[in-house]
Amino acid sequence: MKIKRFFARDMRQAIRNIREELGSDAVILSNRKVEGGIEIVSAVDYDEALFTDMTGSSPGREPGRNIQDSEAESVNFTNPDAEVSETARPGKKSRQVEWMEDPMLVQMSGELKTLRDVLESQLSHLSQSDAQRRDPEHAAVFRRLEKLGIEVDLAHEFISQLDPGLDLESSWRQSLGYISHQLQVTSDDILSRGGVVALVGPTGVGKTTTIAKLAARFSLRHGNRQVALISADSYRIGAQEQLQNFGRILDVPTYSVNNACELSDRLQDLHDKRLVLIDTAGMSQRDMRLTEQLQTLDACSSLIKTYLVMSANTQTSTLNEVIRSFRKSNLKGCILSKLDETTSLGGAISTILRYQLPLAYISDGQRVPEDLYPARSHTLVSKAVTLMQQQEGIAGKYPNKMNLNRKMANAHG
């Protein structure tokens, strides 16, 4: 609720000011005569029922009254030039609108929000208690999925697919099997087939290090003469030098480009390479330049395969926002980095599931090229369970890690 106090010489001027500042949905909360004119408190985004229950009615204050129905004037709100009961006094200027908040109303608004949160929490607990009474095993699995970090709506979806009549551990394994089955993974395309590959993603997720790992792995399989590196990061100080250092260590050629034209020309020159890896500038998902960067990659060549690098230790809501922003480009898949720095994988798994973005590789350290692996869905889910056990300090309560992969596969089919 947005509340403002207005001062004007008469009701007609006050209505005009309210309309200009708050729009046609505004309501009058109070009005009174003051020296030199009239004072009105008006609001938008207003919950009349809740406000009336909290405040009641009092003389001089009729909360929630629509501006068009105010008894203090006969103004038609959509026509502020209509006749009013109090005519304007000639020769006097209206006072400027003062942007103020009524402390009492702000306090009430806060109390209402707190009350609403309490009621929603109690209703949620009642719903969970009811579900536990009806199906305690499924309710227990739901709590485990929450501890795993799976988002609530996805957890409900997995619970709805469980077979009835199973014991707790069987239901738990079946839910993990569903998660593993629905996680899309790509084949080892980059390291087996090569091509022109660009890595995009926010700052600090490990794009440059991941490129070094991919280049080193490909060189070991196919020879370093088949690889070339391109830095398209002209924003970050030292970014191009970092990739050049990796190039020298791996003994592969490294180039720098500053715009789409240079990138297109360089790709033409490197047409004989089996793998060309493009390092891009790390940008926030809210950076205005992001669209330009993605358009540059799309425009340069239809052969560029773009992969999004995401950090596993990022909050779920941020990961969701990252994918929404970067999927403006035609993403081939994603790479999940920094598994060694996170305490939970449920958020990353939830995001990948929600947007059905294929997972290509995972990375869990800084070593080049050791700490990079082709994605395996059951391995990722198993790692997520292990992290949950470590955080809860109850290793052994859930299926043993050594047997988890086999049990998930058996549970699903």
The 8 nearest C-alpha neighbors of each residue, nearest first, counted from 0:
[[1, 44, 45, 43, 2, 42, 108, 46],
 [2, 0, 43, 42, 44, 3, 45, 41],
 [3, 1, 42, 41, 100, 0, 43, 4],
 [4, 2, 99, 41, 100, 98, 40, 42],
 [3, 5, 40, 99, 39, 97, 98, 41],
 [4, 6, 39, 96, 38, 97, 40, 3],
 [7, 5, 38, 37, 96, 94, 39, 13],
 [8, 6, 93, 13, 94, 9, 37, 36],
 [7, 9, 36, 93, 37, 35, 12, 94],
 [10, 8, 7, 11, 36, 12, 37, 87],
 [9, 11, 13, 12, 14, 72, 37, 85],
 [10, 12, 14, 13, 9, 15, 83, 79],
 [11, 13, 15, 14, 10, 9, 7, 16],
 [14, 12, 10, 16, 7, 15, 11, 17],
 [15, 13, 17, 11, 16, 12, 10, 18],
 [14, 16, 12, 18, 13, 17, 79, 19],
 [17, 15, 13, 19, 14, 18, 20, 12],
 [18, 16, 14, 20, 19, 15, 21, 13],
 [17, 19, 22, 15, 16, 21, 20, 23],
 [20, 18, 16, 17, 22, 21, 15, 23],
 [19, 21, 17, 18, 22, 16, 15, 96],
 [22, 20, 18, 17, 25, 19, 43, 23],
 [23, 21, 18, 24, 19, 25, 20, 17],
 [22, 24, 25, 18, 21, 76, 77, 66],
 [25, 23, 22, 43, 26, 21, 44, 65],
 [24, 26, 43, 42, 23, 21, 22, 41],
 [25, 27, 65, 66, 42, 41, 64, 63],
 [28, 26, 41, 64, 66, 29, 65, 40],
 [27, 29, 62, 41, 40, 63, 61, 26],
 [30, 28, 60, 40, 27, 39, 61, 62],
 [31, 29, 39, 38, 40, 60, 59, 32],
 [32, 30, 38, 37, 33, 39, 59, 29],
 [31, 33, 37, 38, 36, 34, 30, 35],
 [34, 32, 37, 36, 35, 38, 31, 6],
 [33, 35, 36, 32, 37, 8, 38, 31],
 [34, 36, 33, 8, 37, 7, 32, 9],
 [35, 37, 8, 33, 9, 7, 34, 32],
 [36, 38, 32, 33, 7, 6, 31, 9],
 [37, 39, 6, 31, 30, 5, 32, 33],
 [38, 40, 30, 5, 29, 4, 41, 6],
 [39, 41, 4, 29, 28, 3, 27, 5],
 [42, 40, 27, 28, 26, 3, 2, 39],
 [43, 41, 2, 1, 25, 26, 3, 45],
 [42, 44, 25, 45, 1, 0, 24, 26],
 [45, 43, 0, 1, 46, 42, 25, 24],
 [44, 46, 43, 0, 47, 42, 63, 26],
 [47, 45, 49, 48, 50, 44, 0, 63],
 [48, 46, 50, 63, 49, 45, 51, 62],
 [49, 47, 51, 50, 46, 52, 63, 53],
 [48, 50, 52, 51, 47, 46, 53, 111],
 [49, 51, 47, 53, 52, 48, 54, 46],
 [52, 50, 55, 54, 48, 53, 49, 47],
 [53, 51, 49, 50, 55, 54, 48, 47],
 [52, 54, 50, 51, 55, 49, 107, 111],
 [55, 53, 51, 52, 50, 56, 62, 57],
 [56, 54, 51, 52, 53, 57, 50, 62],
 [57, 55, 61, 54, 60, 58, 62, 51],
 [56, 58, 60, 59, 55, 61, 54, 62],
 [59, 57, 60, 56, 61, 29, 31, 55],
 [58, 60, 57, 61, 30, 29, 31, 56],
 [61, 59, 29, 57, 58, 62, 56, 28],
 [60, 62, 29, 28, 56, 64, 63, 59],
 [63, 61, 28, 64, 60, 29, 51, 27],
 [62, 64, 47, 28, 26, 27, 65, 61],
 [63, 65, 27, 26, 62, 61, 66, 69],
 [66, 64, 26, 68, 67, 27, 63, 69],
 [65, 67, 26, 69, 27, 68, 64, 25],
 [66, 68, 76, 65, 69, 75, 74, 73],
 [69, 67, 65, 66, 70, 64, 73, 72],
 [70, 68, 71, 66, 67, 72, 64, 65],
 [71, 69, 72, 68, 73, 67, 64, 66],
 [70, 72, 69, 73, 10, 30, 84, 68],
 [71, 73, 70, 74, 84, 69, 83, 10],
 [74, 72, 83, 84, 75, 70, 82, 71],
 [73, 75, 83, 72, 76, 81, 79, 82],
 [74, 76, 78, 77, 67, 79, 81, 73],
 [77, 75, 67, 78, 79, 74, 66, 14],
 [76, 78, 75, 79, 23, 67, 18, 74],
 [77, 79, 75, 76, 80, 81, 74, 15],
 [78, 80, 81, 76, 15, 75, 77, 74],
 [79, 81, 78, 82, 11, 74, 75, 83],
 [82, 80, 79, 78, 74, 75, 83, 73],
 [83, 81, 74, 80, 84, 73, 86, 79],
 [84, 82, 73, 85, 74, 72, 86, 81],
 [83, 85, 72, 73, 86, 82, 74, 71],
 [84, 86, 83, 87, 9, 10, 72, 11],
 [87, 85, 88, 84, 83, 9, 11, 82],
 [88, 86, 89, 9, 85, 8, 11, 12],
 [87, 89, 91, 86, 90, 8, 9, 85],
 [90, 88, 91, 87, 92, 86, 8, 93],
 [89, 91, 88, 92, 87, 93, 8, 86],
 [92, 90, 89, 88, 93, 8, 87, 94],
 [93, 91, 94, 90, 8, 89, 7, 88],
 [94, 92, 7, 8, 95, 91, 12, 6],
 [93, 95, 7, 6, 92, 96, 8, 97],
 [96, 94, 97, 93, 6, 7, 5, 16],
 [97, 95, 5, 6, 98, 94, 16, 4],
 [96, 98, 5, 99, 95, 4, 6, 3],
 [99, 97, 3, 4, 96, 100, 5, 2],
 [98, 100, 3, 4, 97, 101, 2, 5],
 [101, 99, 3, 2, 102, 4, 105, 98],
 [100, 102, 104, 103, 105, 99, 2, 3],
 [103, 101, 105, 104, 100, 106, 107, 99],
 [104, 102, 106, 105, 101, 107, 108, 100],
 [105, 103, 107, 106, 101, 102, 108, 100],
 [104, 106, 108, 102, 107, 103, 101, 109],
 [107, 105, 103, 109, 104, 108, 102, 110],
 [108, 106, 104, 110, 109, 105, 111, 103],
 [107, 109, 105, 111, 106, 110, 104, 112],
 [108, 110, 106, 112, 107, 111, 113, 105],
 [111, 109, 107, 113, 112, 108, 114, 106],
 [112, 110, 114, 108, 113, 109, 115, 107],
 [111, 113, 115, 109, 114, 110, 116, 108],
 [112, 114, 110, 116, 111, 115, 117, 109],
 [115, 113, 111, 117, 112, 116, 110, 118],
 [114, 116, 112, 118, 113, 117, 111, 119],
 [117, 115, 113, 119, 114, 118, 120, 112],
 [118, 116, 120, 114, 115, 119, 121, 113],
 [117, 119, 121, 115, 120, 116, 122, 114],
 [120, 118, 122, 116, 121, 117, 123, 115],
 [119, 121, 123, 117, 118, 122, 116, 124],
 [122, 120, 124, 118, 123, 119, 125, 117],
 [123, 121, 125, 119, 124, 120, 118, 126],
 [122, 124, 120, 126, 121, 125, 119, 127],
 [125, 123, 127, 121, 126, 122, 128, 120],
 [124, 126, 122, 128, 123, 127, 129, 121],
 [127, 125, 123, 129, 124, 128, 122, 130],
 [126, 128, 130, 124, 129, 125, 131, 123],
 [129, 127, 131, 125, 130, 126, 124, 132],
 [128, 130, 126, 132, 127, 131, 125, 133],
 [131, 129, 127, 133, 128, 132, 134, 126],
 [130, 132, 135, 128, 138, 134, 129, 133],
 [131, 133, 129, 130, 134, 135, 128, 138],
 [132, 134, 130, 131, 129, 135, 128, 138],
 [135, 133, 131, 137, 136, 132, 130, 138],
 [134, 136, 131, 138, 137, 132, 139, 133],
 [137, 135, 167, 139, 138, 134, 140, 166],
 [136, 138, 140, 139, 135, 134, 141, 158],
 [137, 139, 135, 141, 131, 136, 140, 130],
 [138, 140, 136, 142, 141, 137, 135, 143],
 [141, 139, 137, 143, 142, 138, 171, 144],
 [140, 142, 138, 144, 139, 143, 137, 145],
 [143, 141, 145, 139, 140, 144, 146, 138],
 [142, 144, 146, 140, 145, 141, 147, 139],
 [145, 143, 147, 141, 146, 142, 149, 154],
 [144, 146, 142, 148, 147, 143, 149, 141],
 [147, 145, 143, 148, 144, 142, 387, 149],
 [146, 148, 144, 145, 345, 387, 149, 143],
 [149, 345, 147, 145, 146, 346, 150, 144],
 [150, 148, 345, 145, 349, 144, 147, 346],
 [151, 149, 153, 152, 349, 154, 148, 145],
 [152, 150, 154, 153, 155, 149, 145, 144],
 [153, 151, 155, 154, 150, 156, 149, 157],
 [152, 154, 156, 155, 151, 150, 157, 149],
 [153, 155, 151, 157, 156, 152, 149, 150],
 [156, 154, 158, 152, 153, 157, 159, 151],
 [155, 157, 153, 159, 154, 158, 152, 160],
 [156, 158, 154, 160, 159, 155, 174, 153],
 [159, 157, 155, 160, 161, 156, 154, 137],
 [158, 160, 156, 157, 161, 155, 162, 154],
 [161, 159, 157, 158, 162, 156, 174, 177],
 [162, 160, 158, 159, 163, 170, 157, 174],
 [161, 163, 160, 165, 164, 170, 173, 159],
 [164, 162, 165, 161, 170, 137, 166, 134],
 [163, 165, 162, 166, 136, 170, 161, 134],
 [166, 164, 163, 170, 169, 162, 167, 136],
 [165, 167, 169, 168, 170, 136, 164, 171],
 [168, 166, 136, 170, 169, 171, 165, 140],
 [167, 169, 171, 170, 166, 172, 398, 397],
 [170, 168, 172, 171, 166, 167, 165, 173],
 [171, 169, 173, 167, 168, 172, 165, 166],
 [170, 172, 168, 174, 169, 173, 140, 167],
 [173, 171, 175, 169, 174, 170, 407, 176],
 [172, 174, 176, 410, 170, 171, 175, 411],
 [175, 173, 177, 171, 176, 172, 157, 170],
 [176, 174, 178, 172, 177, 173, 179, 407],
 [175, 177, 407, 173, 179, 411, 174, 178],
 [178, 176, 180, 174, 175, 179, 181, 173],
 [179, 177, 175, 181, 176, 180, 182, 174],
 [178, 180, 176, 376, 377, 182, 177, 181],
 [179, 181, 177, 178, 182, 176, 376, 183],
 [182, 180, 178, 179, 183, 177, 352, 355],
 [183, 181, 179, 180, 376, 352, 178, 184],
 [182, 184, 357, 181, 358, 355, 185, 356],
 [185, 183, 358, 357, 359, 374, 182, 186],
 [186, 184, 359, 357, 358, 187, 183, 188],
 [185, 187, 188, 184, 359, 373, 374, 189],
 [186, 188, 189, 190, 191, 373, 185, 359],
 [189, 187, 191, 192, 186, 190, 193, 185],
 [190, 188, 193, 192, 191, 187, 194, 196],
 [189, 191, 217, 188, 193, 187, 192, 213],
 [190, 192, 188, 189, 187, 193, 217, 220],
 [193, 191, 188, 189, 190, 194, 273, 187],
 [194, 192, 274, 189, 273, 190, 191, 188],
 [193, 195, 274, 273, 196, 275, 192, 189],
 [196, 194, 275, 303, 274, 276, 304, 302],
 [195, 197, 304, 276, 303, 305, 277, 194],
 [198, 196, 277, 305, 276, 304, 278, 306],
 [197, 199, 306, 278, 305, 307, 206, 277],
 [200, 198, 307, 279, 308, 306, 197, 281],
 [199, 201, 308, 307, 281, 309, 282, 202],
 [202, 200, 282, 281, 283, 204, 203, 284],
 [201, 203, 281, 282, 204, 283, 200, 280],
 [202, 204, 205, 201, 281, 206, 310, 200],
 [203, 205, 310, 202, 309, 206, 201, 308],
 [206, 204, 208, 203, 207, 209, 336, 308],
 [207, 205, 209, 208, 204, 210, 198, 308],
 [208, 206, 210, 209, 205, 278, 211, 242],
 [207, 209, 211, 210, 205, 206, 212, 365],
 [210, 208, 212, 206, 211, 207, 205, 213],
 [211, 209, 207, 213, 208, 212, 214, 206],
 [210, 212, 208, 214, 209, 213, 215, 245],
 [211, 213, 368, 209, 367, 215, 210, 214],
 [214, 212, 210, 216, 215, 211, 217, 209],
 [215, 213, 211, 217, 212, 216, 218, 210],
 [214, 216, 218, 212, 213, 217, 368, 211],
 [217, 215, 213, 219, 218, 214, 212, 368],
 [216, 218, 220, 214, 190, 219, 215, 221],
 [219, 217, 222, 223, 215, 221, 220, 216],
 [218, 220, 216, 217, 222, 221, 215, 223],
 [221, 219, 217, 218, 222, 216, 190, 191],
 [220, 222, 218, 217, 219, 225, 223, 224],
 [223, 221, 218, 224, 219, 225, 220, 217],
 [224, 222, 218, 225, 226, 251, 250, 221],
 [225, 223, 222, 226, 251, 218, 272, 227],
 [224, 226, 272, 273, 223, 222, 274, 221],
 [225, 227, 274, 223, 224, 272, 275, 251],
 [228, 226, 275, 252, 251, 253, 276, 274],
 [227, 229, 253, 276, 275, 277, 254, 252],
 [230, 228, 277, 254, 255, 253, 276, 278],
 [231, 229, 255, 278, 232, 239, 277, 254],
 [230, 232, 279, 256, 278, 257, 233, 255],
 [233, 231, 280, 279, 230, 234, 238, 235],
 [232, 234, 257, 235, 231, 280, 239, 238],
 [235, 233, 232, 280, 236, 238, 281, 231],
 [236, 234, 238, 233, 237, 232, 280, 281],
 [237, 235, 238, 234, 233, 239, 240, 232],
 [236, 238, 240, 239, 241, 235, 242, 233],
 [239, 237, 241, 240, 235, 236, 232, 242],
 [240, 238, 242, 241, 237, 230, 243, 232],
 [239, 241, 243, 237, 238, 242, 244, 236],
 [242, 240, 244, 238, 239, 243, 237, 245],
 [241, 243, 245, 239, 244, 240, 246, 207],
 [244, 242, 246, 240, 245, 241, 253, 239],
 [245, 243, 247, 241, 246, 242, 240, 248],
 [244, 246, 242, 248, 243, 247, 249, 211],
 [247, 245, 243, 251, 249, 244, 248, 250],
 [246, 248, 250, 244, 245, 249, 243, 251],
 [247, 249, 245, 246, 250, 244, 251, 243],
 [248, 250, 246, 247, 251, 245, 215, 223],
 [251, 249, 247, 248, 246, 223, 252, 245],
 [250, 252, 246, 249, 223, 227, 226, 253],
 [253, 251, 227, 246, 228, 250, 254, 226],
 [254, 252, 228, 229, 243, 246, 227, 251],
 [255, 253, 229, 230, 228, 256, 252, 243],
 [254, 256, 230, 229, 231, 239, 257, 253],
 [257, 255, 231, 261, 262, 258, 230, 254],
 [256, 258, 233, 231, 261, 255, 259, 232],
 [259, 257, 261, 260, 256, 262, 231, 295],
 [258, 260, 262, 261, 295, 263, 299, 257],
 [259, 261, 263, 262, 258, 264, 299, 257],
 [262, 260, 264, 263, 258, 259, 256, 265],
 [263, 261, 259, 265, 260, 264, 256, 266],
 [262, 264, 260, 299, 266, 261, 265, 259],
 [265, 263, 267, 261, 262, 266, 260, 268],
 [264, 266, 268, 262, 267, 263, 261, 269],
 [265, 267, 269, 263, 268, 264, 262, 270],
 [266, 268, 264, 265, 270, 269, 263, 262],
 [269, 267, 265, 266, 270, 264, 271, 263],
 [270, 268, 266, 271, 267, 272, 265, 227],
 [269, 271, 267, 272, 268, 266, 273, 265],
 [270, 272, 269, 273, 268, 225, 267, 274],
 [273, 271, 225, 274, 270, 269, 226, 275],
 [272, 274, 225, 193, 194, 226, 271, 275],
 [273, 275, 193, 194, 226, 272, 195, 225],
 [276, 274, 195, 227, 228, 226, 196, 194],
 [275, 277, 228, 196, 197, 195, 229, 274],
 [278, 276, 197, 229, 230, 196, 228, 279],
 [277, 279, 230, 231, 198, 229, 197, 207],
 [280, 278, 232, 231, 199, 277, 198, 281],
 [281, 279, 232, 282, 234, 231, 233, 278],
 [280, 282, 202, 201, 200, 279, 283, 203],
 [283, 281, 201, 202, 280, 286, 284, 289],
 [282, 284, 201, 286, 285, 202, 281, 289],
 [283, 285, 321, 324, 286, 282, 201, 320],
 [286, 284, 283, 287, 324, 289, 282, 321],
 [287, 285, 283, 288, 289, 284, 282, 290],
 [286, 288, 289, 285, 290, 291, 284, 283],
 [289, 287, 291, 286, 290, 292, 282, 285],
 [288, 290, 292, 291, 287, 286, 293, 282],
 [289, 291, 293, 292, 288, 294, 287, 327],
 [290, 292, 294, 288, 289, 293, 295, 287],
 [293, 291, 289, 295, 290, 294, 288, 296],
 [292, 294, 290, 296, 295, 291, 328, 289],
 [293, 295, 297, 291, 296, 292, 298, 290],
 [296, 294, 292, 298, 293, 297, 259, 299],
 [295, 297, 293, 299, 294, 298, 292, 300],
 [298, 296, 294, 295, 299, 300, 293, 301],
 [297, 299, 295, 296, 300, 294, 301, 259],
 [300, 298, 263, 296, 297, 295, 259, 262],
 [299, 301, 302, 298, 303, 297, 296, 263],
 [300, 302, 303, 297, 299, 298, 304, 296],
 [301, 303, 300, 304, 195, 194, 196, 299],
 [304, 302, 195, 196, 301, 300, 305, 197],
 [305, 303, 196, 331, 197, 195, 302, 306],
 [304, 306, 197, 330, 331, 196, 198, 303],
 [305, 307, 333, 198, 332, 331, 330, 199],
 [306, 308, 333, 199, 200, 198, 334, 309],
 [307, 309, 334, 200, 333, 335, 199, 206],
 [310, 308, 335, 204, 336, 334, 307, 311],
 [309, 311, 336, 204, 312, 337, 313, 335],
 [310, 312, 313, 338, 337, 336, 347, 335],
 [311, 313, 341, 310, 340, 314, 337, 338],
 [314, 312, 311, 310, 315, 318, 317, 347],
 [315, 313, 317, 316, 318, 312, 346, 347],
 [314, 316, 346, 318, 317, 319, 313, 347],
 [315, 317, 319, 318, 314, 320, 346, 313],
 [316, 318, 320, 314, 319, 315, 321, 313],
 [319, 317, 321, 315, 320, 316, 314, 322],
 [320, 318, 316, 317, 322, 321, 350, 315],
 [319, 321, 317, 323, 318, 322, 324, 316],
 [322, 320, 318, 324, 284, 319, 323, 317],
 [321, 323, 325, 324, 319, 320, 326, 318],
 [322, 324, 320, 321, 326, 325, 319, 327],
 [325, 323, 321, 322, 284, 326, 327, 320],
 [326, 324, 322, 327, 323, 328, 321, 284],
 [325, 327, 328, 323, 322, 324, 330, 329],
 [328, 326, 325, 324, 329, 293, 323, 290],
 [327, 329, 326, 330, 293, 325, 297, 294],
 [328, 330, 326, 331, 327, 305, 297, 304],
 [331, 329, 305, 332, 328, 306, 326, 307],
 [330, 332, 305, 306, 304, 329, 333, 357],
 [333, 331, 357, 306, 330, 358, 356, 359],
 [332, 334, 307, 358, 306, 308, 359, 357],
 [333, 335, 308, 360, 359, 361, 358, 307],
 [336, 334, 361, 309, 310, 308, 311, 362],
 [335, 337, 362, 310, 338, 361, 311, 309],
 [338, 336, 363, 339, 340, 310, 311, 362],
 [337, 339, 363, 340, 311, 341, 336, 362],
 [338, 340, 363, 337, 341, 364, 362, 336],
 [341, 339, 337, 338, 312, 342, 311, 363],
 [342, 340, 312, 343, 338, 339, 311, 337],
 [341, 343, 386, 340, 344, 390, 312, 387],
 [344, 342, 341, 345, 386, 383, 148, 387],
 [343, 345, 383, 347, 346, 348, 311, 148],
 [344, 346, 148, 149, 348, 147, 347, 343],
 [345, 347, 315, 349, 148, 348, 344, 149],
 [348, 346, 350, 349, 344, 345, 311, 351],
 [347, 349, 345, 351, 346, 350, 352, 344],
 [350, 348, 346, 352, 347, 351, 149, 345],
 [351, 349, 353, 347, 352, 348, 319, 346],
 [350, 352, 348, 356, 354, 349, 353, 355],
 [353, 351, 355, 349, 350, 354, 182, 348],
 [352, 354, 350, 351, 355, 349, 153, 356],
 [353, 355, 356, 351, 352, 350, 322, 319],
 [356, 354, 352, 351, 353, 357, 183, 182],
 [355, 357, 354, 351, 332, 358, 333, 183],
 [358, 356, 183, 332, 184, 185, 333, 355],
 [357, 359, 184, 333, 332, 334, 185, 360],
 [358, 360, 185, 374, 334, 184, 333, 373],
 [361, 359, 373, 374, 334, 372, 358, 335],
 [360, 362, 335, 372, 336, 334, 374, 371],
 [363, 361, 371, 336, 370, 337, 364, 338],
 [364, 362, 338, 339, 337, 370, 336, 361],
 [363, 365, 370, 366, 362, 339, 337, 338],
 [366, 364, 367, 370, 208, 363, 362, 369],
 [365, 367, 370, 369, 364, 368, 212, 371],
 [368, 366, 212, 369, 365, 370, 211, 215],
 [367, 369, 212, 366, 215, 370, 216, 371],
 [370, 368, 367, 366, 371, 212, 372, 364],
 [369, 371, 364, 366, 362, 363, 368, 367],
 [370, 372, 362, 369, 361, 368, 212, 360],
 [373, 371, 361, 360, 374, 362, 370, 369],
 [372, 374, 360, 359, 187, 361, 375, 371],
 [375, 373, 360, 359, 361, 372, 358, 184],
 [376, 374, 378, 377, 379, 373, 184, 360],
 [375, 377, 179, 379, 378, 182, 380, 374],
 [378, 376, 380, 179, 379, 375, 404, 381],
 [379, 377, 381, 375, 376, 380, 382, 404],
 [378, 380, 382, 376, 381, 377, 383, 375],
 [381, 379, 383, 377, 382, 378, 376, 384],
 [380, 382, 378, 384, 383, 379, 377, 385],
 [381, 383, 385, 379, 380, 384, 378, 386],
 [382, 384, 380, 344, 386, 381, 385, 379],
 [385, 383, 387, 381, 386, 382, 388, 380],
 [386, 384, 382, 388, 387, 383, 389, 381],
 [385, 387, 389, 383, 388, 384, 343, 342],
 [388, 386, 384, 390, 385, 389, 147, 391],
 [389, 387, 394, 385, 391, 386, 390, 393],
 [388, 390, 386, 392, 387, 391, 385, 394],
 [391, 389, 387, 388, 392, 386, 342, 393],
 [392, 390, 388, 393, 389, 387, 394, 386],
 [393, 391, 389, 390, 388, 394, 387, 395],
 [392, 394, 391, 388, 396, 395, 389, 397],
 [395, 393, 388, 396, 392, 389, 397, 391],
 [394, 396, 397, 393, 399, 398, 388, 400],
 [397, 395, 394, 393, 398, 388, 399, 392],
 [396, 398, 395, 399, 394, 168, 388, 393],
 [399, 397, 403, 400, 395, 396, 402, 168],
 [398, 400, 402, 401, 403, 395, 397, 394],
 [401, 399, 403, 402, 398, 381, 385, 404],
 [402, 400, 399, 403, 404, 405, 398, 381],
 [403, 401, 400, 399, 405, 404, 406, 398],
 [402, 404, 400, 406, 405, 401, 399, 407],
 [405, 403, 407, 406, 402, 377, 408, 381],
 [404, 406, 408, 403, 407, 402, 409, 401],
 [407, 405, 409, 403, 408, 404, 410, 402],
 [408, 406, 176, 410, 404, 409, 405, 172],
 [407, 409, 405, 411, 406, 410, 176, 412],
 [410, 408, 406, 412, 407, 411, 405, 176],
 [411, 409, 173, 407, 408, 412, 406, 176],
 [412, 410, 176, 408, 409, 173, 407, 177],
 [411, 409, 410, 408, 176, 407, 173, 177]]
